[in-house]
């Protein structure tokens, strides 16, 4: 595997077309998975350089487990896979957005999305409890 070029230095806006991800001090970058068809945000996970490269090469969402300290491919154990349609980086190249075709639930709880709770001033409520009916 090859390394990514280093991020551009200085305070100038980075408008390069070259992928120059800015990993944090732990060597990680935030990765948001979004349903490519509905636009729903499915989950947030972390990637190191190897996971990002594997994702780009295989088109299978590959992440870094901070708790286990290892690479994991979404769906290898659960069968709930993410086929990567497109990878985008934000303006600072310090976060990536994976537009995916999700099979099964994206959340480890089995839910469609990890973002199933709504925060308001009274605390948290489940999104399904807040639907107009």
Buried (B, 14 or more C-beta within 10 A) or exposed (E): EEEBEEBBEEEEEBEEEEEBBBBEEEEBBBBBBBBBEEEBBBBEBBBBBEBBBBBEEEBBBBBBEEEEEEBBBBBEEEEBBBBBBEBEBEEEBBBBBBBBEBBBBBBEEEBBBBBBEEEEEEEEEEEEEEEEE
